[in-house]
Amino acid sequence: MTSTLDRRGTDSEPPCGTGPEPMLSAEKSPLQMFLVKVFVVVPLLALVAAVPLAWGWGLGWVDVALAVFFYTLTTLGVTVGFHRYFTHGAFKARRGVRVALAAIGSMAMQGPVIGWVADHRRHHAYADRDGDPHSPWLFGTSAAALAKGFWHAHLGWMLGREQTNAKRFAPDLLADADIRRIDRLFPVLTAVTLLAPAILGGLITLSWWGALTAFFWASLVRIAVVHHVTWSVNSICHMIGERPFQARDKSANFWPLAIASMGESWHNSHHADPVCARHGVQRGQIDISARVIWLLEKLGWVTHVRWPRPERLARKLKPAARS
């Protein structure tokens, strides 16, 4: 089935909150709430334990290589797939690529693809206003309010029962049989992302110890780092950084996260032009995700890429940033 994403014109954007459907759907079930907490807490505990465990034992080059590989793969699944493609339609993709991006993004353990996209489109529809699921500015501007807002934007919003209505914010994905199937396979893909590093670690080292350390570093710790880098775009990149472009919200470019986030931390640039395939649009701004999209375009696997247009950027740039 061809999705709505592949039928719309080059100047349009996916559904972002219009229509008669309510903003929220039924609350998360007790099972969903339990699984969210498990997915958040278990990798976080592994990350906390990582420092003492790394001090002299339990970390080898196989663990490092596997962690870097799966970190890069799953982070790009989120940035190129879930975000730039499925949420914003920054390019068109062949069916196989579309399915692969949905599956790899799901392996970041940030939730099924349809719910992730619905949440993010809702974020853009109401950025830093009532209705935004994870703005750090919802509680005020005092020190206490911003501390509460940071926690909410970074992590706390996921622990609530509120659930974005996918019928309103992601009807194109609900109409796509392939994406619905990947969405249902999220538990299977979660098992894959947890077990694959352990299996590879055991096979490479020919030991159970190699499997165990790979599971700890390349599964649990890697997932925790992916989570916190992604969540930092929601929290830090709406609080701290430069704002050279005009946007309706407080999104900011935060350069220290550019490489770890694969270019997602050029967040002010992104909010100024959400459908653009490249977020790091100014000189010297590293954007690994954009480079991957460029490679996929060269291979002929993606088309109609929405690269930055100088005249559009010039209109969005603040006067003070033009000099």
Stockholm file with secondary structure:
# STOCKHOLM 1.0

chainA/1-323         MTSTLDRRGTDSEPPCGTGPEPMLSAEKSPLQMFLVKVFVVVPLLALVAAVPLAWGWGLGWVDVALAVFFYTLTTLGVTVGFHRYFTHGAFKARRGVRVALAAIGSMAMQGPVIGWVADHRRHHAYADRDGDPHSPWLFGTSAAALAKGFWHAHLGWMLGREQTNAKRFAPDLLADADIRRIDRLFPVLTAVTLLAPAILGGLITLSWWGALTAFFWASLVRIAVVHHVTWSVNSICHMIGERPFQARDKSANFWPLAIASMGESWHNSHHADPVCARHGVQRGQIDISARVIWLLEKLGWVTHVRWPRPERLARKLKPAARS
#=GR chainA/1-323 SS CCCGGGTSCTTCCCCCSCSSSCSBCSCCCHHHHHHHHHHHHHHHHHHHHHHHHHTTSSCCHHHHHHHHHHHHHHHHIIIIIIIIIIITCCSEECHHHHHHHHHHHHTTCSCCHHHHHHHHHHHHHTTTSTTCTTCTTTTCSSHHHHHHHHHHHHTGGGGSSCCBCHHHHCHHHHTCHHHHHHHHTHHHHHHHHHHHHHHHHHHHHTSHHHHHHHIIIIIIIHHHHHHHHHHHHHHGGGTSSBCCBCCSSCCCBCGGGTTTTTTTTBHHHHHHSTTCSCSCCSTTCCCHHHHHHHHHHHTTSEESCCCCCHHHHHHHBCHHHHC
#=GC SS_cons         CCCGGGTSCTTCCCCCSCSSSCSBCSCCCHHHHHHHHHHHHHHHHHHHHHHHHHTTSSCCHHHHHHHHHHHHHHHHIIIIIIIIIIITCCSEECHHHHHHHHHHHHTTCSCCHHHHHHHHHHHHHTTTSTTCTTCTTTTCSSHHHHHHHHHHHHTGGGGSSCCBCHHHHCHHHHTCHHHHHHHHTHHHHHHHHHHHHHHHHHHHHTSHHHHHHHIIIIIIIHHHHHHHHHHHHHHGGGTSSBCCBCCSSCCCBCGGGTTTTTTTTBHHHHHHSTTCSCSCCSTTCCCHHHHHHHHHHHTTSEESCCCCCHHHHHHHBCHHHHC
//
